[in-house]
């Protein structure tokens, strides 16, 4: 049931992202080939659409265009987008994708700029965020530069991977996870609500994308050796929260060690520090 809910949420989010791009493409009354190519390129480069087959993408674009054509007005469309984009990162992504399509031919018409301004207000995107996104788009950069995962989110995901290793979150593990957020200076700027959001996002991503893909994301996001050591230390703290790490938890620790390229002596010291 949880996996089905996560898959449905992913489907709804991706449809909203496509609709945001189509909305920008249709803003001036015509959809150019340049805009369609920009839409497809942005879909291909975004991990949110990874694993989507060509026929599935075609169906998604067609259904999104139909939904837009049946809407009563722009406000109805924007309200629907906001409801299917539950967090600020996804709303920023939707705005960024729409802007990328609007600027696909190196300029945006007055109608396209007007739409982006209306979308900005509806999705709660700040002026600074808009400026950063537009600057990256004009330079031909990837939206990942503007939407990069905060390190705290990635560290939280490492802890969640270990917590969920055996299919259940033990009381001691949950307590250790909460204590890590409360006590570690790394998370001193993370509110309880944001911390819960990090955990929910990590659980959903794991359910939808699977462990290999999430390890790939962690390896890309935690690029420096100190960051990887820090992540592994947090993982061992969770694994040893209730005593000795289980077989499933140790498997996750082994995968993290291999993914992060940590030496055996480094891992041994961290395990001993965690009470192994």
C-alpha positions as CSV (number, residue, x, y, z in Angstrom):
1,X,0.0,0.0,0.0
2,X,2.8,2.4,0.9
3,X,4.6,1.7,-2.4
4,X,1.3,2.3,-4.3
5,X,0.8,5.6,-2.6
6,X,4.4,6.7,-3.3
7,X,4.1,5.7,-7.0
8,X,0.8,7.6,-7.3
9,X,2.4,10.7,-5.7
10,X,5.3,10.4,-8.1
11,X,2.9,10.1,-11.0
12,X,0.9,13.2,-9.9
13,X,4.0,15.2,-9.3
14,X,5.5,14.4,-12.7
15,X,2.2,15.3,-14.4
16,X,2.2,18.6,-12.7
17,X,5.8,19.3,-13.8
18,X,4.9,18.5,-17.4
19,X,1.8,20.7,-17.2
20,X,3.9,23.6,-15.9
21,X,6.2,23.3,-19.0
22,X,3.2,23.0,-21.4
23,X,1.6,26.0,-19.8
24,X,4.8,28.0,-20.5
25,X,4.9,26.7,-24.1
26,X,1.3,27.6,-24.7
27,X,1.5,31.1,-23.1
28,X,1.9,33.0,-26.3
29,X,-0.8,31.1,-28.2
30,X,1.6,28.8,-30.1
31,X,3.9,25.9,-29.3
32,X,7.2,25.9,-31.2
33,X,9.4,22.9,-32.0
34,X,12.1,24.7,-30.0
35,X,9.9,24.7,-27.0
36,X,8.9,21.0,-27.4
37,X,12.6,20.0,-27.7
38,X,13.4,22.0,-24.6
39,X,10.6,20.2,-22.7
40,X,11.9,16.8,-23.7
41,X,15.5,17.7,-22.9
42,X,14.5,18.9,-19.4
43,X,12.5,15.7,-18.8
44,X,15.4,13.5,-19.9
45,X,17.9,15.3,-17.6
46,X,15.7,15.2,-14.5
47,X,15.9,12.2,-12.1
48,X,12.2,12.6,-11.3
49,X,11.4,11.1,-14.7
50,X,14.0,8.4,-14.7
51,X,12.6,5.1,-15.8
52,X,9.8,6.7,-17.8
53,X,9.4,4.9,-21.1
54,X,8.9,6.9,-24.4
55,X,5.3,5.7,-24.8
56,X,4.6,6.6,-21.1
57,X,6.1,10.1,-21.7
58,X,3.9,10.6,-24.8
59,X,0.8,9.6,-22.8
60,X,1.8,11.9,-20.0
61,X,2.2,14.9,-22.3
62,X,-1.1,14.1,-24.1
63,X,-3.0,13.7,-20.8
64,X,-1.4,16.9,-19.4
65,X,-2.4,18.9,-22.5
66,X,-5.9,17.6,-22.2
67,X,-6.1,18.6,-18.6
68,X,-5.0,22.1,-19.4
69,X,-7.5,22.4,-22.2
70,X,-10.4,21.4,-20.0
71,X,-9.5,23.8,-17.1
72,X,-11.9,26.7,-16.6
73,X,-9.2,29.3,-16.0
74,X,-5.5,29.8,-15.1
75,X,-6.3,30.0,-11.4
76,X,-7.8,26.5,-11.4
77,X,-4.6,25.2,-13.2
78,X,-2.2,26.9,-10.7
79,X,-4.3,25.6,-7.7
80,X,-4.1,22.1,-9.1
81,X,-0.3,22.4,-9.6
82,X,0.3,23.6,-6.1
83,X,-1.8,20.7,-4.6
84,X,0.3,18.2,-6.5
85,X,3.6,19.8,-5.7
86,X,3.6,19.3,-1.9
87,X,7.0,20.9,-1.0
88,X,9.0,24.0,-1.9
89,X,11.7,22.1,-3.8
90,X,9.1,20.6,-6.2
91,X,7.5,24.0,-6.7
92,X,10.8,25.6,-7.5
93,X,11.5,22.8,-10.0
94,X,8.1,23.3,-11.7
95,X,8.9,27.0,-12.0
96,X,12.4,26.3,-13.3
97,X,11.1,23.9,-15.9
98,X,8.5,26.4,-17.1
99,X,11.1,29.1,-17.3
100,X,13.4,26.8,-19.2
101,X,10.7,26.3,-21.8
102,X,9.8,30.0,-21.9
103,X,13.5,30.9,-22.5
104,X,14.1,28.1,-25.0
105,X,14.5,30.4,-27.9
106,X,16.8,32.7,-26.0
107,X,14.0,35.2,-25.2
108,X,10.6,35.2,-23.5
109,X,7.6,37.1,-24.8
110,X,5.6,39.5,-22.7
111,X,2.9,36.8,-22.3
112,X,5.4,34.2,-21.2
113,X,7.0,36.6,-18.7
114,X,3.5,37.4,-17.4
115,X,2.8,33.8,-16.9
116,X,6.0,33.2,-15.1
117,X,5.3,36.1,-12.7
118,X,1.8,34.7,-12.0
119,X,3.2,31.2,-11.5
120,X,5.9,32.6,-9.2
121,X,3.3,34.1,-6.9
122,X,1.1,31.0,-7.0
123,X,3.9,28.6,-6.1
124,X,5.6,30.9,-3.5
125,X,8.9,31.4,-5.2
126,X,11.0,34.3,-3.9
127,X,12.6,37.0,-6.1
128,X,16.1,35.7,-5.2
129,X,15.1,32.2,-6.2
130,X,13.7,33.4,-9.5
131,X,16.9,35.4,-10.2
132,X,19.0,32.4,-9.5
133,X,17.0,30.0,-11.7
134,X,16.8,32.5,-14.6
135,X,20.5,33.2,-14.4
136,X,21.3,29.4,-14.6
137,X,18.9,28.9,-17.5
138,X,20.4,31.8,-19.5
139,X,23.9,30.3,-19.0
140,X,22.7,27.0,-20.3
141,X,23.2,25.3,-16.9
142,X,21.3,22.4,-15.2
143,X,18.5,23.2,-12.8
144,X,20.3,20.9,-10.4
145,X,22.6,23.9,-9.7
146,X,19.7,25.8,-8.4
147,X,17.9,22.9,-6.7
148,X,20.8,21.0,-5.2
149,X,19.9,18.7,-2.3
150,X,20.8,20.3,1.1
151,X,23.4,18.2,2.9
152,X,21.2,17.8,5.9
153,X,18.6,16.1,3.7
154,X,21.2,13.6,2.4
155,X,22.6,12.9,5.9
156,X,19.0,12.3,7.0
157,X,18.5,9.8,4.2
158,X,21.5,7.8,5.2
159,X,20.0,7.4,8.6
160,X,16.7,6.4,7.2
161,X,18.3,3.8,4.9
162,X,19.7,2.0,8.0
163,X,16.5,2.4,10.0
164,X,14.5,0.8,7.2
165,X,17.0,-1.9,6.5
166,X,15.1,-4.7,8.2
167,X,11.7,-3.4,7.1
168,X,10.7,-1.8,10.4
169,X,11.8,1.2,12.4
170,X,12.6,0.1,16.0
171,X,11.9,2.4,18.9
172,X,15.6,2.7,19.8
173,X,16.4,3.6,16.1
174,X,13.7,6.2,15.9
175,X,14.9,7.7,19.2
176,X,18.5,7.8,17.9
177,X,17.4,9.4,14.7
178,X,15.5,12.1,16.6
179,X,18.3,12.6,19.0
180,X,20.7,13.1,16.1
181,X,18.6,15.9,14.7
182,X,18.3,17.5,18.1
183,X,21.9,17.2,19.3
184,X,24.2,17.2,16.3
185,X,25.4,20.7,15.3
186,X,24.9,19.7,11.7
187,X,21.2,20.0,12.1
188,X,21.0,23.1,14.3
189,X,19.2,25.1,11.6
190,X,16.7,22.3,10.9
191,X,13.3,22.7,12.4
192,X,11.3,19.7,13.6
193,X,8.9,20.1,10.7
194,X,11.7,20.3,8.2
195,X,13.4,17.2,9.8
196,X,10.2,15.3,9.4
197,X,10.0,16.4,5.8
198,X,13.5,15.1,5.2
199,X,12.5,11.7,6.7
200,X,9.3,11.5,4.7
201,X,11.0,12.4,1.5
202,X,13.7,9.8,2.1
203,X,11.2,7.0,2.8
204,X,9.2,7.9,-0.3
205,X,12.3,8.1,-2.5
206,X,13.4,4.7,-1.3
207,X,10.0,3.1,-1.9
208,X,9.8,4.5,-5.5
209,X,13.3,4.5,-6.7
210,X,14.9,1.6,-4.8
211,X,18.1,1.3,-2.9
212,X,20.6,1.2,-5.8
213,X,19.4,4.5,-7.2
214,X,19.3,6.2,-3.8
215,X,22.9,5.1,-3.2
216,X,23.8,6.6,-6.5
217,X,22.2,9.9,-5.5
218,X,24.0,9.9,-2.1
219,X,27.3,9.2,-3.8
220,X,26.8,12.2,-6.1
221,X,25.5,14.5,-3.4
222,X,28.1,13.6,-0.7
223,X,31.1,14.2,-2.9
224,X,33.9,14.9,-0.4
225,X,35.6,12.4,1.9
226,X,34.7,14.3,5.2
227,X,31.0,14.4,4.1
228,X,31.1,10.7,3.5
229,X,32.7,9.9,6.8
230,X,30.1,12.1,8.5
231,X,27.3,10.2,6.8
232,X,28.7,6.8,7.7
233,X,29.2,7.9,11.3
234,X,25.5,8.9,11.5
235,X,24.6,5.5,9.9
236,X,26.5,3.6,12.4
237,X,24.9,5.5,15.3
238,X,21.5,4.4,14.1
239,X,22.6,0.8,13.4
240,X,24.0,0.4,16.9
241,X,21.3,2.3,18.7
242,X,19.7,-0.9,20.1
243,X,23.0,-2.8,20.5
244,X,24.6,-4.9,17.8
245,X,23.7,-4.1,14.2
246,X,21.4,-6.6,12.6
247,X,22.4,-8.6,9.5
248,X,20.2,-6.3,7.3
249,X,21.7,-3.2,8.9
250,X,25.2,-4.4,8.5
251,X,24.5,-5.0,4.8
252,X,23.5,-1.4,4.4
253,X,26.6,-0.3,6.3
254,X,28.7,-2.4,3.9
255,X,27.0,-0.9,0.9
256,X,27.6,2.6,2.2
257,X,31.2,1.8,2.8
258,X,31.6,0.6,-0.8
259,X,29.6,3.4,-2.2
260,X,31.6,6.1,-0.3
261,X,34.9,4.3,-0.9
262,X,35.8,4.3,2.8
263,X,38.8,2.3,4.0
264,X,38.4,-0.6,6.5
265,X,40.4,1.1,9.2
266,X,38.2,4.2,9.0
267,X,35.0,2.1,9.2
268,X,36.4,0.2,12.1
269,X,37.1,3.3,14.1
270,X,33.6,4.7,13.4
271,X,32.0,1.4,14.3
272,X,33.9,1.3,17.6
273,X,32.9,4.9,18.4
274,X,29.3,3.9,17.8
275,X,29.5,1.1,20.4
276,X,30.0,-1.8,18.1
